[in-house]
Amino acid sequence: MATLPSQNLQSVRLSSLNSPKFPSRIQIHPSKIPISSPIRIKPSTKLCTGNNGISNSRLVGRASASGFSADVADILGDVSIFTAAGEPVLFKDLWDQNQGIAVVALLRHFGCPCCWELAMELKQAKARFDSAGVKLIAIGVGAPNKARILAERLPFPMDCLYADPDRKAYDVLGLYFGIGRTFFNPASIKVFSSTRFEALKKAVENYTIEATPDERSSVLQQGGMFVFKGNELLYARKDEGTGDHAPLDDVFDICCKVPAA
């Protein structure tokens, strides 16, 4: 049986969060850390709003595209990220913007063990999506060299792996961010189920903490799963907590309900 890496999967050294966003008074002990934290959304982003213009991204259904504006794909399309090789690329160039079907999985960050587990699931499911004419895209927070660590050590196909070091796409989609979501959300508990834990151990056999972003505040970012047909958003699910991934069977079913181009 594989042995987990020496890093404890249940803890992250918060003292390494040297970003100005995280003052030195934050303590590692859970009793000292605030449980709730706001969603990190740029003021200029108005994609998940109600009739009153106030962000309601906390109220969006866990697997619903209804909370996003109709032009979210167009706005996301102009976001620049990087290939794992380090080349800049626009979101709208990742898949056919007319009729192409794409599954976009946003990982937390490349040094997250739970994201290695999700990446392994995605790799195992890739042939299934390919056969259905669906483009599979995985994006993580961190520099391209961090993406390459995951790609080489998991391994994972580099041609569908991208890096978003500044979390631009995460901001546009209003994905959750904060200490409470990362470490204390009840949705994270499922990681420790017996079946899930075995899959996690398998995924991190070659794990290294070196894949963690240099900008340590990035470890507080949560991910999500999205399905697009051209520039139409069909499915959206935000991860409520660490390891709270969308069931790939559900995602595949959504793709199969869409007529192929």
C-alpha positions in Angstrom: 0.0 0.0 0.0 1.3 3.4 -0.9 2.4 5.7 2.0 1.3 9.2 2.3 3.9 11.9 1.9 5.4 13.3 5.1 3.2 16.4 4.8 0.0 15.9 6.8 -2.9 16.3 4.4 -5.0 17.7 7.2 -2.9 20.8 7.8 -1.1 23.6 6.0 1.4 25.9 7.7 -0.5 29.1 7.7 2.5 30.9 9.1 3.9 30.7 5.6 1.2 32.9 4.2 3.4 36.0 3.9 1.0 37.9 1.6 0.0 41.4 2.9 -3.6 40.0 2.9 -2.7 37.8 5.9 -1.4 39.8 8.8 1.2 38.1 11.2 -1.3 38.0 14.0 -3.1 35.0 12.4 -2.4 31.9 14.5 -2.1 28.3 13.3 -4.3 26.9 16.1 -7.9 26.5 14.8 -9.4 28.2 17.7 -7.6 31.4 16.7 -8.7 31.4 13.1 -12.0 32.9 12.0 -14.3 30.4 10.4 -16.1 32.6 8.0 -14.4 34.5 5.2 -15.8 36.6 2.3 -15.8 35.4 -1.3 -13.0 37.0 -3.2 -14.4 38.9 -6.2 -13.0 41.9 -7.9 -15.3 44.9 -7.6 -15.4 45.3 -11.4 -16.8 41.8 -11.8 -20.6 41.6 -12.0 -21.3 38.2 -13.2 -23.2 36.5 -10.4 -25.7 39.2 -9.4 -29.3 39.4 -8.5 -31.8 42.0 -9.6 -30.4 44.4 -7.0 -26.9 44.2 -8.5 -25.5 42.6 -5.3 -23.4 39.5 -5.6 -25.4 36.4 -4.7 -22.7 33.9 -5.6 -23.2 32.2 -2.2 -26.8 31.5 -3.3 -26.1 30.0 -6.7 -27.1 26.3 -6.8 -24.2 23.9 -6.5 -24.7 22.7 -10.0 -26.5 25.4 -11.8 -25.5 27.9 -14.5 -28.5 30.2 -13.7 -26.6 32.4 -11.3 -24.2 33.6 -14.1 -24.8 36.3 -16.6 -25.4 35.2 -20.2 -22.1 36.8 -21.3 -19.9 35.1 -18.7 -18.2 33.0 -21.4 -17.4 36.1 -23.4 -15.9 37.9 -20.4 -14.0 34.8 -19.5 -12.8 34.4 -23.1 -10.6 37.5 -22.8 -8.8 36.2 -19.7 -5.2 35.3 -20.4 -3.7 32.3 -18.7 -0.7 30.0 -19.5 -0.1 26.6 -21.0 2.0 24.3 -18.8 4.9 25.0 -21.1 4.6 28.7 -20.2 3.0 30.2 -23.3 0.2 32.8 -22.8 -3.2 31.8 -24.1 -6.7 33.3 -24.1 -9.5 31.4 -22.6 -11.5 31.7 -25.9 -8.8 29.9 -27.7 -9.0 26.8 -25.5 -12.0 25.3 -27.4 -14.3 26.0 -30.4 -16.4 29.0 -29.4 -19.1 28.2 -31.9 -20.3 24.7 -31.1 -17.4 23.0 -29.2 -18.2 21.3 -25.9 -15.7 21.8 -23.1 -15.4 20.7 -19.5 -13.3 23.2 -17.6 -12.1 21.9 -14.3 -10.5 24.6 -12.0 -8.3 23.0 -9.4 -7.5 24.7 -6.2 -3.7 24.9 -6.8 -1.0 22.5 -8.1 0.3 21.7 -4.6 -3.1 20.6 -3.2 -3.2 16.8 -2.6 -6.9 16.7 -3.2 -6.3 18.3 -6.6 -3.8 15.6 -7.5 -6.7 13.2 -6.7 -9.0 15.2 -9.0 -6.4 15.3 -11.7 -6.0 11.6 -11.6 -9.8 11.2 -12.0 -9.7 13.6 -14.9 -6.9 11.7 -16.6 -8.7 8.4 -16.2 -11.9 9.9 -17.6 -10.2 11.7 -20.5 -10.7 8.9 -23.1 -14.4 8.8 -22.2 -14.7 12.6 -22.8 -12.6 12.4 -25.9 -14.8 9.7 -27.4 -17.9 11.9 -26.8 -16.2 14.8 -28.6 -15.7 16.8 -25.4 -12.6 18.8 -24.8 -11.2 18.4 -21.2 -9.4 21.4 -19.7 -7.8 21.5 -16.3 -6.6 24.7 -14.8 -4.7 25.3 -11.5 -3.4 28.2 -9.5 0.3 28.6 -9.7 3.1 29.4 -12.2 3.5 27.1 -15.3 6.5 25.4 -13.7 4.2 24.3 -10.8 1.8 22.8 -13.4 4.7 20.9 -14.9 5.5 19.3 -11.6 2.0 17.9 -11.4 2.1 16.9 -15.1 5.4 15.0 -14.7 4.9 13.4 -11.3 1.3 12.3 -11.4 1.6 12.1 -14.5 -1.0 14.2 -16.4 -1.2 15.2 -20.1 0.3 18.7 -20.5 -1.8 19.5 -23.6 -4.9 20.0 -21.5 -3.2 21.5 -18.4 -3.1 25.3 -17.8 -1.8 27.7 -15.2 -3.6 30.7 -13.8 -1.1 32.2 -11.3 -3.1 35.4 -10.7 -6.4 33.6 -10.3 -8.0 35.7 -13.0 -10.5 33.0 -14.1 -11.3 32.3 -10.5 -12.2 35.9 -10.0 -14.4 36.1 -13.1 -16.3 32.9 -12.0 -16.6 34.1 -8.4 -15.1 30.9 -6.9 -14.8 30.8 -3.1 -11.7 32.0 -1.3 -10.7 32.1 2.3 -9.6 30.2 5.4 -13.0 29.0 6.5 -13.8 27.5 3.1 -10.4 25.9 2.8 -9.9 24.3 6.2 -13.3 24.2 8.1 -16.1 23.8 5.6 -18.2 20.7 6.3 -18.0 19.8 2.6 -14.4 18.9 3.1 -15.1 16.1 5.5 -15.9 13.7 2.7 -12.2 13.5 1.8 -11.7 11.3 4.9 -14.2 8.6 3.9 -12.5 5.2 3.5 -13.1 4.9 -0.2 -12.0 8.5 -0.9 -9.0 8.3 1.3 -7.6 5.3 -0.6 -8.0 7.1 -3.9 -6.2 10.1 -2.4 -3.3 8.0 -1.2 -2.9 6.5 -4.7 -2.9 10.0 -6.3 -0.2 11.4 -4.1 2.3 8.5 -4.4 4.7 10.9 -6.2 3.4 14.1 -4.6 5.7 17.0 -3.7 4.9 20.1 -1.8 7.2 21.9 -4.3 4.1 22.2 -6.5 2.6 24.7 -4.1 2.4 28.3 -5.5 5.1 30.7 -4.3 2.3 33.2 -3.4 1.2 31.3 -0.4 -2.2 33.0 -0.1 -3.2 31.0 -3.2 -3.7 27.9 -1.0 -6.9 29.5 0.2 -8.5 29.4 -3.3 -11.3 26.9 -4.0 -12.0 25.4 -7.4 -15.1 24.4 -9.5 -16.3 22.6 -12.6 -17.9 24.1 -15.6 -19.4 22.9 -18.9 -19.6 25.1 -22.0 -21.1 24.6 -25.4 -19.4 27.2 -27.6 -19.7 30.4 -25.5 -22.8 29.1 -23.6 -22.5 28.0 -20.0 -24.4 24.8 -19.5 -23.2 23.7 -16.1 -21.5 25.4 -13.1 -20.6 24.0 -9.8 -18.4 25.7 -7.2 -16.5 23.6 -4.7 -17.9 24.4 -1.3 -14.7 23.3 0.4 -11.4 21.5 -0.1 -11.8 18.3 -2.0 -15.5 19.0 -2.7 -15.3 18.0 -6.4 -18.1 17.6 -8.9 -19.0 14.0 -9.7 -17.6 13.3 -13.1 -20.5 11.0 -14.0 -22.8 14.0 -13.6 -20.6 16.2 -15.7 -20.4 13.5 -18.4 -24.2 13.2 -18.4 -24.5 16.9 -19.0 -22.2 16.7 -22.0 -24.1 13.7 -23.4 -27.4 15.6 -23.3 -25.9 18.3 -25.6 -26.0 17.4 -29.4 -22.5 17.1 -30.8 -21.5 19.8 -33.3 
